[in-house]
Amino acid sequence: MSGDRCKASAMTQVEEPAAIKQPPCATATPPVGREEEPELGHTHKAAGRQAAMALLSCPSRHPSIYHLIFFSVYLLCASILPILDGLELGGDGLYREILRDETVLRLKELGKISDGEGYLERTFLSPASIRATDVIINWMKDAGLTTWVDQMGNIHGRFEPANSTKDALLIGSHMDTVIDAGMYDGSLGIICAISALKVLKVTGKLQRLTRPVEVIAFSDEEGVRFQTTFLGSAAVAGTLPESILQVSDKSGTTVQDVLKLNSFEATSASLGQVKYSPESVGSYVEVHIEQGPVLEALRYPLGVVKGIAGQTRLKVIVDGSQGHAGTVPMKLRRDPMVAAAELVLTLERLCKEPNKFLTYDEECGCFTEESLAGLVCTVGELLTWPSASNVIPGQVNFTADIRAMDDKVREAIVTSFSRLVLQKCDDRLVDCAVQHKHAAAATPCDAELTAKLERATRSTLSMMKTTAAPGGVMPVPVPVLMSGAGHDAMAMARLTKVGMLFVRCRGGVSHSPEESVMDDDVWAAGLALVNFVDHNAVAES
């Protein structure tokens, strides 16, 4: 039933024509000759209930056909008004029920689908990932999208306009998580995108798209299970090597094994089927939590992303002499634990004070402050063997994660650290090796796409009258940030131009169950995406 019919039936008790004399209980006769309808708010529900009660309170009278029609229409409208209120009906154009309330409920639902007991863990094609796939597919169908799962486990939901020859707008993020994760990282971008397209469906704009729009939930971005990131998005971008099929997890299970276990073909040919051609894709947009404290410090719910830092992951292996903790003299030990501890501190000093170690610019003899901005280094994992309290370890392995906005800075840090590792291991008479596990260049976001996201953000916050600073004054312009975290947009940049929208998170905390985003910020992100698609991919009516 259309909104106009609901409006007409809900107004039936007001302003009856004077020429028609009504019996005392017949207060719900349809109005005649109305040219203008009042806005529908909470009053239409009260008016409808009052008219219905008036009809039911006259059992001795025989209701006219008008009464019966009205009462049937009222019951139907009453059942759908809670869904449509805030959309086309009563609409302030903010779509709160879908973009905030339903989106937050779905985030919580997805956050409960886990392989871990009492914590969130959902890795590449794990049992929880398969369960989550079914849920996401149902949400995509609810938004009016055609769905499928590709040969790498990525979930696709697409609307294809009739006779469209334009390239597609892709919107996505990842469905996998780290161990003991929060419920917003990755999931927010997927569900916000689905909700935005559901709004377009409900408002009739989905049918007016001028280009295909597709939501992708990537199967793996974090790289937790196989220690290699972007399995899902790299496959779509066509940059995933065939050799990835033979990479194994800690149990010895390969990517190929996992794919076959889940009824995928797991061949080089099937990987090729996942790849999109550059000609078929116009752009990729990703909504993601900031994972940093800048937006919260600015008291601004959204920001656009200028670029994503380059990243290198190293594994350092230190071999020494295993021995009894009580019988080997200190001066005769080849202790890999102590050597590893010194190397960890060396990496910290290198990244805190890079100018003391690096030279690059011929003019000034150093890296510039701007090029060193955003340099961060982290040791996140350290393993010992045999890991017993009364045994000098025989081997210690640790990871090093090095990120920088400037690729030359990152490469210089990697080179310097590798040199220092060998030097300090020689000093301590232990053997060391540095393995390169992952490298990704810094990724600039497309300037035109970023400007469009900025306009959509500004329009959104103006509509919502968001208070971003004391006195309600929003900073000008919309914050433009660099991302120190890696995102699927890095892999997708090998296929097409990319843009990103960041959402404020409490304390900048991420990769933690303490990860938190305000409901209204979820709402703002969804509405910004609606405005972006509406202004860039929907034909005027």
Rosetta blueprint (number, residue, H / E / L):
1 M L
2 S L
3 G H
4 D H
5 R H
6 C H
7 K H
8 A H
9 S H
10 A H
11 M L
12 T L
13 Q L
14 V L
15 E L
16 E L
17 P L
18 A L
19 A L
20 I L
21 K L
22 Q L
23 P L
24 P L
25 C L
26 A L
27 T L
28 A L
29 T L
30 P L
31 P L
32 V L
33 G L
34 R L
35 E L
36 E L
37 E L
38 P L
39 E L
40 L L
41 G L
42 H H
43 T H
44 H H
45 K H
46 A H
47 A H
48 G H
49 R H
50 Q H
51 A H
52 A H
53 M H
54 A H
55 L H
56 L H
57 S L
58 C L
59 P L
60 S L
61 R L
62 H L
63 P L
64 S L
65 I H
66 Y H
67 H H
68 L H
69 I H
70 F H
71 F H
72 S H
73 V H
74 Y H
75 L H
76 L H
77 C H
78 A H
79 S H
80 I H
81 L H
82 P H
83 I H
84 L H
85 D E
86 G L
87 L L
88 E L
89 L E
90 G L
91 G L
92 D L
93 G L
94 L L
95 Y L
96 R H
97 E H
98 I H
99 L H
100 R H
101 D H
102 E H
103 T H
104 V H
105 L H
106 R H
107 L H
108 K H
109 E H
110 L H
111 G H
112 K L
113 I L
114 S L
115 D L
116 G L
117 E L
118 G L
119 Y L
120 L L
121 E L
122 R L
123 T L
124 F L
125 L L
126 S L
127 P H
128 A H
129 S H
130 I H
131 R H
132 A H
133 T H
134 D H
135 V H
136 I H
137 I H
138 N H
139 W H
140 M H
141 K H
142 D H
143 A L
144 G L
145 L L
146 T E
147 T E
148 W E
149 V E
150 D L
151 Q L
152 M L
153 G L
154 N L
155 I E
156 H E
157 G E
158 R E
159 F E
160 E L
161 P L
162 A L
163 N L
164 S L
165 T L
166 K L
167 D L
168 A E
169 L E
170 L E
171 I E
172 G E
173 S E
174 H E
175 M L
176 D L
177 T L
178 V L
179 I L
180 D L
181 A L
182 G L
183 M L
184 Y L
185 D L
186 G L
187 S H
188 L H
189 G H
190 I H
191 I H
192 C H
193 A H
194 I H
195 S H
196 A H
197 L H
198 K H
199 V H
200 L H
201 K H
202 V H
203 T L
204 G L
205 K L
206 L H
207 Q H
208 R H
209 L E
210 T L
211 R L
212 P L
213 V E
214 E E
215 V E
216 I E
217 A E
218 F E
219 S L
220 D L
221 E L
222 E L
223 G L
224 V L
225 R L
226 F L
227 Q L
228 T L
229 T L
230 F L
231 L H
232 G H
233 S H
234 A H
235 A H
236 V H
237 A H
238 G L
239 T L
240 L L
241 P L
242 E H
243 S H
244 I H
245 L H
246 Q H
247 V L
248 S E
249 D L
250 K L
251 S L
252 G L
253 T L
254 T E
255 V H
256 Q H
257 D H
258 V H
259 L H
260 K H
261 L H
262 N L
263 S L
264 F L
265 E L
266 A L
267 T L
268 S H
269 A H
270 S H
271 L H
272 G H
273 Q H
274 V H
275 K L
276 Y L
277 S L
278 P H
279 E H
280 S H
281 V E
282 G E
283 S E
284 Y E
285 V E
286 E E
287 V E
288 H E
289 I E
290 E L
291 Q L
292 G L
293 P L
294 V H
295 L H
296 E H
297 A H
298 L H
299 R L
300 Y L
301 P L
302 L E
303 G E
304 V E
305 V E
306 K E
307 G E
308 I E
309 A L
310 G E
311 Q E
312 T E
313 R E
314 L E
315 K E
316 V E
317 I E
318 V E
319 D E
320 G L
321 S L
322 Q L
323 G E
324 H E
325 A L
326 G L
327 T L
328 V L
329 P L
330 M H
331 K H
332 L H
333 R L
334 R L
335 D L
336 P H
337 M H
338 V H
339 A H
340 A H
341 A H
342 E H
343 L H
344 V H
345 L H
346 T H
347 L H
348 E H
349 R H
350 L H
351 C H
352 K H
353 E L
354 P H
355 N H
356 K H
357 F L
358 L L
359 T L
360 Y L
361 D L
362 E L
363 E L
364 C L
365 G L
366 C L
367 F L
368 T L
369 E H
370 E H
371 S H
372 L H
373 A L
374 G L
375 L L
376 V E
377 C E
378 T E
379 V L
380 G L
381 E L
382 L E
383 L E
384 T E
385 W E
386 P L
387 S L
388 A L
389 S L
390 N L
391 V E
392 I E
393 P L
394 G L
395 Q E
396 V E
397 N E
398 F E
399 T E
400 A E
401 D E
402 I E
403 R E
404 A E
405 M L
406 D L
407 D H
408 K H
409 V H
410 R H
411 E H
412 A H
413 I H
414 V H
415 T H
416 S H
417 F H
418 S H
419 R H
420 L H
421 V H
422 L H
423 Q H
424 K H
425 C H
426 D H
427 D H
428 R L
429 L L
430 V L
431 D E
432 C E
433 A E
434 V E
435 Q E
436 H E
437 K E
438 H E
439 A E
440 A E
441 A L
442 A L
443 T E
444 P E
445 C L
446 D L
447 A H
448 E H
449 L H
450 T H
451 A H
452 K H
453 L H
454 E H
455 R H
456 A H
457 T H
458 R H
459 S H
460 T H
461 L H
462 S H
463 M H
464 M H
465 K L
466 T L
467 T L
468 A L
469 A L
470 P H
471 G H
472 G H
473 V L
474 M L
475 P L
476 V L
477 P L
478 V L
479 P L
480 V E
481 L E
482 M E
483 S E
484 G L
485 A L
486 G L
487 H L
488 D H
489 A H
490 M H
491 A H
492 M H
493 A L
494 R L
495 L L
496 T L
497 K L
498 V E
499 G E
500 M E
501 L E
502 F E
503 V E
504 R L
505 C L
506 R H
507 G H
508 G H
509 V L
510 S L
511 H L
512 S L
513 P L
514 E L
515 E L
516 S L
517 V L
518 M L
519 D H
520 D H
521 D H
522 V H
523 W H
524 A H
525 A H
526 G H
527 L H
528 A H
529 L H
530 V H
531 N H
532 F H
533 V H
534 D H
535 H H
536 N H
537 A H
538 V E
539 A L
540 E L
541 S L
